[in-house]
Amino acid sequence: MTAVIEAINLSRWYGHVLGISEVNLEVQAGVTALLGPNGAGKSTLMKIVTGQLKPNIGEVRIFGEKVWNNRHIFRRLGFCPEVDAFYEELSGFEFLSGLLSLYGFSQAECQKRAERALEAVELTEVKNRKIKSYSRGMRQRVKIAQALAHDPEILILDEPLSGLDPLSKRRIIKLIKELKGQGKTILVSSHVLPEVEALTSEIILIHQGKILARGDIYFIRELIDTHPHMIRIKSPQFRELARILAGEDYILDISFRPSEQAVIFETHHRDHFFSRLNELILELSLIIEEITSPDDNLQAVFDYLVGK
């Protein structure tokens, strides 16, 4: 398949600070997630793709055309930035209509498209309120609405689910999947693995400005499963629980957090651990207040990959 977005030997730095280094990648139609911790280079890459930053080395091509200083390609792009940038005294409807007018649409067409975009992100009821009165979640949805209002072929969404409540996240995920079904190309960044799992299986891992890996998202889960898991359990009976499980051969290490009434287990066999834990809960009437996995996250995967 011909790549919609192609980055060729892409590097960008800020003085002595490296943004991205020697990035080569191809993005096809559909949803592709750019994953990495904060500061990994996701926003830098997206700003180069959208023509806002000029790379020091290399180039980006969209539909085979160079992006930098190519205004004809910009109307085919929609960009949702991570950082807010609004005219606070405008309403959501006025803000979108004004942006759409820059594309040369008639006033009637601008209003029609603004209405449609606001409806897509479920902001119709507050469309005439000033943006300065919007909640964080509403502001985020306005950013998404302006990215898709002109019906671009490519959407670049930088942390689009940030600040949204669970219900709004589900609705935006559904919207992104609908856009994929329309044949659009969507590059979305995130540092939250479960959110990405709900969006797509196609991922790009970026760390310290470099592409570490690319492929199916289940590859990440496999990476996690090849390393010991840390499981934190908060319980008033945490010492008793530790004493019982200490003899199990799949327990590699146990550490205590007395001030938290918690114990952390390290295990190679998470399924065995939880199976036994369920048995103990029934047998001993254990009170479990909280179960978390401190290393079952994207940052842990990157730590494994870079050998930390």
Secondary structure, 3 states (H helix, E strand, C coil): CCCCEEEEEEEEEECCEEEEEEEEEEECCEEEEEECCCCCCHHHHHHHHCCCCCCCEEEEEECCEECCCCHHHHCCEEEECCCCCCCCCCEHHHHHHHHHHCCCCCHHHHHHHHHHHHHHCCCHHHCCCEHHHCCHHHHHHHHHHHHHCCCCCEEEEECCCCCCCHHHHHHHHHHHHHHHHCCCEEEEEECCHHHHHHHCCEEEEEECCEEEEEEECHHHHHHHHCCCEEEEEECCCHHHHHHHHCCCCCEEEEEEEHHHCEEEEEECCHHHHHHHHHHHHHHHCCCCCEEECCCCCHHHHHHHHCCC
